[in-house]
Amino acid sequence: MLKSELNSKNKETTKPINPPFVFRDPNSPKKIYGSACNLQELAEILPFIPYFSIEYHLYRIESDDTVSSDLGLWMRYIVGLNSLSDEIEQLGASVEGLELKDKLVNLIDSYYLQQ
């Protein structure tokens, strides 16, 4: 069961968004690999984020057996892009490792270029 099931209002994707999305090291949360305040910045930093940080933020089973997708939640509730959130959550549940990173980079790039 995904935690993100509600809709939110659609917002612009290029203006700064607060709070920004922060990619952290899953083993050392104080270590930050990058952050993005909008879809453009996310597209720019993703190629430089380690795949294991992307995996952690796209698909994680919590102690209560729910699936968490931090990036999917941010995209849905902060950015307001529900359809992109759905695609991110599906991707996180079906692919892992470097393939996940490559597919996410392509997904974000193609979505950003369509805006």
N, C-alpha and C positions, 0 to 999 in steps of 0.2 A: 504494500500500500504506500503510495507516494504522499508525502506531507503537503505537497502543493497541489491543491485541487480547486481552489477558488480563483475567480477572475479578478483582474484589476483594470483600471482605466489605462488606455494606451498613452504613452508619453513620448516625447521626442527622443531620438536615440543619439543625438550629437551634443546636446547640452550637458554640462556636468551634472552628475547624479550623486546624491548623498543618501546613504553611505556608498562609497566606492566598493567594488569587489576586490578583495585582497587574496592573492594566492600565497598560501603559507606552506611551510614544510610540515608534513603530517607528523613527523617525529620531533620537531622542534618548533612549536607554534610562534616563537618569537622571530624566527627566520622567515623573512618575506621575500618572495621571488618577483613580485610585481603587483601593481594594482591598476584598476581601470575605473574611470568615472563615467564612461559612456561606451557605446558600441564601437566607435572608431578606435578608442584607446584599447579596448579588448582585442580587436582585430590586430592592432599593432604589437601588443605584448605577447600574445599567445605563442608565437613561434619560439619565444625565449623562455617559456615556462617549462620546467622539467615534467615529463609525462607522469611521474608518480604523484606530483602535486595536482595535476589535472584529474587523474583518477580519483584522488581523495575528495576533490571538490565536486566531482560529477556523480559518484556512486559510492555510497557508504551505508552499511547496515548498522543501525543504531542498537543500543542495548534493549530497546523495547520492540525490536524486530521490524521497525519501519525503515524504509529506504530514504536516505537523505541525499539530495542533490543541491548543494549550496549554490552552484552557478545557476541551476534551473530555478531555484527559489528567488535569487536576486533578479534574474531576467523577468520572472513573472510579477513579483511584488514591488520591486524597486524600479525597474525599467519599464514594466508594463507590456512586455512582448510575450503574450501567452503562447502563440503558435511556435515561436522560437524556443521557449521554455519547454514545451512538449517534445520538440525534436531533440533538445539537449538531454532531457531525462531519458528518452528512448535510446539515444546513443550511449549514454553512460551505463545503461542496463544491458547493452548487447555487445559492446566492444571494449577492449582494454589495451593497456600498454601504449606503444608508439602508434599503433593503428588508431587508437582512440584520439590521441593528440592530433594526428594528421586529419582525421575526419572532422574533428571539432574546428580546427583551423579553417578547413575548406567550408564548413557550414557557416561559420561566423563571417568569413570573407564574402561568400556568396550572398548572405543575407544583408550584410552591410552595403555591398555594391548595388543591391536592388532598391535600397532606400533612397 
